[in-house]
């Protein structure tokens, strides 16, 4: 395989699109810090999604309930819900 290709993204986000994500990102000044925060959130969501803990936003409500079944892995509810907010189904435009 050759040299890795750099991916460049230009993102516009209005608060109405995703209030929790907007509120988190607006805390950081424009530039590298905000970009790094978005990169961190995206990576955390990807790891959570690939771990098989959740597959859709429909599963998010059940993550907030205590897990009483034995031999079931514990899930970080906050991270799972944040991930589902970030990586939910795409909007129909």
C-alpha positions as CSV (number, residue, x, y, z in Angstrom):
1,X,0.0,0.0,0.0
2,X,1.3,3.5,-0.6
3,X,1.5,6.6,1.5
4,X,-1.6,7.2,3.7
5,X,-3.9,9.8,2.3
6,X,-4.8,12.8,4.5
7,X,-8.6,13.4,4.9
8,X,-9.6,17.0,5.2
9,X,-13.1,17.9,6.5
10,X,-14.9,21.2,6.7
11,X,-17.7,21.0,9.3
12,X,-20.5,23.4,9.9
13,X,-22.7,22.7,12.9
14,X,-25.6,24.7,14.2
15,X,-26.9,24.2,17.7
16,X,-30.3,23.0,16.3
17,X,-28.5,20.2,14.5
18,X,-27.1,18.6,17.6
19,X,-27.4,20.6,20.8
20,X,-25.2,18.4,23.1
21,X,-22.4,18.2,20.5
22,X,-22.6,21.9,19.8
23,X,-22.5,22.8,23.5
24,X,-19.5,20.6,24.1
25,X,-17.5,21.9,21.1
26,X,-18.4,25.6,21.7
27,X,-16.4,25.5,25.0
28,X,-13.2,25.3,23.0
29,X,-11.7,28.2,21.0
30,X,-11.7,27.9,17.2
31,X,-8.8,26.0,15.9
32,X,-6.8,22.9,16.9
33,X,-8.4,22.5,20.3
34,X,-11.9,22.3,18.9
35,X,-10.8,20.0,16.1
36,X,-9.0,17.7,18.6
37,X,-12.1,17.5,20.8
38,X,-14.2,16.5,17.8
39,X,-11.6,14.0,16.8
40,X,-11.6,12.6,20.3
41,X,-15.4,12.3,20.4
42,X,-15.5,10.7,17.0
43,X,-12.9,8.1,18.0
44,X,-14.6,7.3,21.3
45,X,-17.9,6.8,19.4
46,X,-16.2,4.6,16.8
47,X,-14.6,2.4,19.5
48,X,-17.9,2.0,21.3
49,X,-19.7,1.2,18.2
50,X,-17.1,-1.4,17.1
51,X,-17.1,-3.0,20.5
52,X,-20.6,-4.2,19.8
53,X,-22.0,-2.6,22.9
54,X,-24.5,-0.6,20.9
55,X,-25.6,-0.7,17.3
56,X,-28.4,1.9,17.1
57,X,-29.9,4.8,18.9
58,X,-32.9,2.6,19.6
59,X,-30.7,0.8,22.2
60,X,-29.8,3.9,24.0
61,X,-32.8,4.0,26.4
62,X,-32.0,0.5,27.7
63,X,-28.4,1.5,28.5
64,X,-29.6,3.8,31.3
65,X,-31.3,1.0,33.2
66,X,-29.2,-1.0,35.7
67,X,-27.9,-4.3,34.4
68,X,-29.2,-7.1,36.5
69,X,-28.3,-10.0,34.2
70,X,-25.3,-12.0,35.3
71,X,-22.3,-12.4,32.9
72,X,-23.3,-9.3,30.9
73,X,-20.6,-6.7,30.4
74,X,-21.1,-3.4,32.2
75,X,-21.6,-0.4,29.9
76,X,-20.5,3.1,30.4
77,X,-23.9,4.8,30.1
78,X,-22.7,8.3,29.7
79,X,-20.2,7.4,26.9
80,X,-22.8,5.2,25.2
81,X,-25.5,7.8,25.2
82,X,-23.0,10.5,24.0
83,X,-21.9,8.2,21.2
84,X,-25.4,7.5,20.1
85,X,-26.1,11.2,20.0
86,X,-23.0,11.8,17.9
87,X,-23.3,8.7,15.7
88,X,-27.0,8.4,15.4
89,X,-28.7,7.7,12.1
90,X,-28.2,10.2,9.4
91,X,-30.9,12.8,8.8
92,X,-33.0,12.5,5.6
93,X,-32.4,15.7,3.6
